Amino acid sequence: MPLDLNAMRQQALNAADNRAGVVAQQIRNEIVQKLSQPGTGRQYGKHRSSSPGEPPAVDLGDLRRSISAVKIGPGHWQVGTNLAKAPLLELGTRYIKARPFFRPVLERFRVR
């Protein structure tokens, strides 16, 4: 019985694509989980802010809701947000210290 190399190749590509999707969703879910933790910083009315170095505390929830994992091609997924404030929170500004929520999760997955 001859080997069907094309079928084997397609099976391997499908398996890799499925695994990439699973990992992308896991990364997204961990980021959302980080963005769901209460802050330990200052209290402003009903809102308690995050401390520098912590993920941003939930205020309106728009950042948390904006995190998505999207398939952009075979075996290629993009995890991120389209909110303009996300990089400002992640990296900080000259007025606000960084509240990283994305890079710590990526670092954990990079080690796996």
N, C-alpha and C positions, 0 to 999 in steps of 0.2 A: 504494500500500500504506500503510494507516494505521499510525501509531506506537502501539505498546502501551506507554503510559507506566507503567502498573502493573508490567509485567514489567521495564521498565528500572529503575524505582525499586527493585524487589525485588533485581535483580542488583547494584545499587549498595550496597544494605544488606548483602547477603551478602558482597560484596567487603570492605566496611568491617569487618564482623564477623570475617572471616577474618584481616584485617590486624591487628586489635586482639588476636586470639588469638596471632598470631605474635609481636607485640611483647611481650605479657605473658609468653610462654614465654622470650623472649630476656632479659627483665629477671630472671625467676626464675633462669635458668641463670647469669647473671653474678653474682647474689647468692650462689648456691651455690658458684661458682668462688672468689669472695672469701673465703667461709667455709672453703675447702679449703686455704688457704695456711698454711704453718707460722708460728708466732709467733716473734718476735725478742726477747721479754722474758725474764723470770726463768725459771729451770729449777726445777720442783717435782717431784722424783722423775723419772718418765719424761715428764712433761708440761712443755713450754715454753710459757709464757703469751705473750699478745700484749702489745705495748707500747701505751701510750695513743695514741689516734689511728689505730691499725691495726684491721682487722677482728678479731673474737675468734678466737683460735686454737682448733683442734679439740681437744676433750677427749673427750667421749663421742659427739659427732656428732649429738646430738638437735636442736640448732638448725638445722644444715645440712639434716637430713632433714625438718624441719618446714616448710621454705619451699615454698609451693605457688602455682600460678596457677589460679584457679577462675573459670569463666564464671558471672556472676551475672545476666546478662540479655543481650538482643541488643546486641552491640557494647560490652558492659561486662564487664570482667574485674577481678578482685581478686588482687593479688600480696601475700603476707604470710605470717605465722606465727601460731599460736595459743599460743605459749609465753609465759608471763608474764615470763620473764627477758629477752626480746628487746628491749623498750623500755629496760630498765635498761642493757643493754649498748650499745645504739644511742646513747642520750642521756647515759649516765653517772648516777652518784648522788653524794651528798656524800662517799662513801667510795671510789668507783671512777670513774676518768676514762672518758670515752666511748670506745667501740670501734665506731665507725660502720661499718656494712656495708650498710645499706639506702639511706640518703640519697645517698651518693656515686654509686651506680648510677643512681638516679632522676635525679640532676643530669646525668649523662652522656646519658641518654635524652631529657631535656628539651631539650637543646641540638640534638639531631638534627633 
